């Protein structure tokens, strides 16, 4: 997967590759593998202080929740959120990572997830990012369903479906 010399010569790049492999491992039904990948990614990303470190931490947190270690997973997601919020303040206001809202929802941080996803939706609308908008709307719908806000969820899902259809996604 990642050559040892890449880990030594370019640890941030290796961390990015490993972090990108976490979600496919989860989707493939291998949360233990996802956790192993995530721990390796976080170790390599440590000290970079950039989006790779945030993404690695966030994805490891998600993997831990799926693997059954809810407390550690939530702590890492909260840490990634706090770090990302600081990073956003330093970088023209863009979100450090689109999966943050989904991770916050997974961690049970629905109010914060709604805030983050609302921001992502506003950014996507402003930038005309029709590829990101359906994803964010579907994730927001999940948060709204959890909150019992069925009509808001239905509206978000309807819009997401229409946009996905119009853009061929």
C-alpha positions in Angstrom: 0.0 0.0 0.0 2.5 2.6 1.1 6.2 2.0 0.5 8.3 2.3 3.6 10.6 4.8 1.9 7.5 7.0 1.3 6.8 6.9 5.0 10.3 7.9 5.8 10.8 10.5 3.1 7.3 11.9 2.8 5.4 11.1 6.0 2.6 13.6 5.3 2.0 12.1 1.8 2.1 8.6 3.3 -0.4 9.7 6.0 -2.7 11.1 3.3 -2.6 7.9 1.3 -3.3 5.8 4.5 -6.1 8.2 5.6 -7.7 7.9 2.1 -7.8 4.1 2.6 -9.8 4.2 5.8 -13.2 4.8 4.4 -12.9 2.0 1.7 -11.9 -0.3 4.6 -15.0 0.7 6.5 -17.2 0.3 3.5 -15.7 -3.1 2.9 -16.7 -4.2 6.4 -13.2 -4.1 7.9 -13.3 -1.7 10.8 -10.3 -3.3 12.5 -8.2 -2.7 9.3 -9.5 0.8 9.1 -8.4 1.5 12.7 -4.9 0.1 11.9 -4.7 2.3 8.9 -5.9 5.3 10.8 -3.5 4.8 13.7 -0.6 4.6 11.2 -1.8 7.7 9.3 -2.2 9.7 12.5 1.3 8.7 13.7 2.8 9.8 10.3 0.7 13.0 10.2 1.6 14.1 13.7 3.2 17.5 13.9 2.3 18.5 10.3 -0.4 20.8 11.7 -2.2 20.8 8.4 -5.3 19.3 6.8 -3.6 15.9 6.6 -3.3 15.7 10.4 -7.0 16.8 10.7 -8.2 14.3 8.1 -6.2 11.4 9.6 -7.5 12.2 13.1 -11.1 12.6 11.8 -11.1 9.3 9.9 -9.4 7.4 12.7 -12.2 8.7 15.0 -14.8 7.4 12.6 -13.1 4.0 12.3 -12.9 3.7 16.0 -16.6 4.3 16.4 -17.4 1.7 13.8 -15.0 -0.7 15.5 -16.8 -0.2 18.8 -14.5 2.2 20.6 -17.0 5.1 20.8 -15.3 7.1 23.5 -11.9 7.3 21.8 -13.5 7.9 18.4 -15.7 10.8 19.7 -12.7 12.3 21.4 -10.7 12.3 18.2 -13.6 13.7 16.1 -14.0 16.5 18.7 -10.3 17.2 18.5 -10.3 17.2 14.7 -13.3 19.6 14.8 -11.5 22.0 17.2 -8.3 21.8 15.2 -10.2 22.3 12.0 -12.1 25.3 13.3 -8.8 27.0 14.2 -7.4 26.0 10.8 -10.5 27.5 9.0 -9.9 30.8 10.8 -6.4 30.9 9.3 -7.4 29.9 5.7 -10.0 32.0 3.9 -12.9 30.3 5.6 -13.1 27.0 3.8 -13.8 23.8 5.7 -10.8 21.6 6.2 -12.7 18.4 5.3 -16.1 17.6 3.8 -16.6 14.5 6.0 -16.5 16.6 9.2 -20.3 17.0 9.4 -20.8 13.2 8.8 -18.3 12.4 11.5 -19.9 14.8 14.0 -23.3 13.2 13.3 -21.7 9.7 13.8 -20.3 11.0 17.1 -23.8 12.2 18.2 -22.8 15.9 17.9 -26.0 16.7 15.9 -26.1 20.4 16.6 -22.5 20.9 15.6 -23.0 18.6 12.6 -26.0 20.7 11.5 -23.8 23.8 11.8 -20.9 22.3 9.8 -23.2 20.8 7.1 -25.1 24.1 6.8 -21.8 25.9 6.2 -20.7 23.3 3.7 -24.1 23.7 1.9 -23.7 27.5 1.8 -20.2 27.2 0.5 -21.2 24.7 -2.2 -24.1 26.9 -3.3 -21.9 30.0 -3.3 -19.2 28.3 -5.3 -21.7 26.5 -7.6 -20.2 23.2 -6.4 -23.0 20.9 -7.6 -20.9 17.8 -6.9 -20.6 18.5 -3.2 -24.1 19.8 -2.6 -26.0 16.5 -2.8 -23.6 14.8 -0.4 -24.0 17.6 2.1 -27.7 17.7 1.8 -28.0 13.9 2.3 -25.8 14.1 5.4 -27.9 17.0 6.7 -31.0 15.0 6.1 -29.6 12.2 8.3 -29.0 14.7 11.1 -32.5 16.1 10.7 -34.0 12.6 10.8 -32.2 11.9 14.0 -33.7 15.1 15.4 -37.2 14.2 14.3 -37.4 17.0 11.8 -38.9 14.9 9.1 -40.1 17.7 6.8 -36.7 19.4 6.8 -35.0 16.0 6.1 -37.5 15.3 3.3 -36.8 18.7 1.7 -33.0 18.1 1.9 -33.3 14.7 0.4 -35.6 15.9 -2.4 -33.2 18.6 -3.3 -30.2 16.2 -3.2 -32.0 13.8 -5.4 -32.9 16.5 -8.0 -29.4 17.8 -8.0 -27.8 14.4 -8.3 -30.2 13.6 -11.2 -29.5 16.9 -13.0 -25.7 16.5 -12.7 -25.6 12.7 -13.4 -24.3 11.7 -10.0 
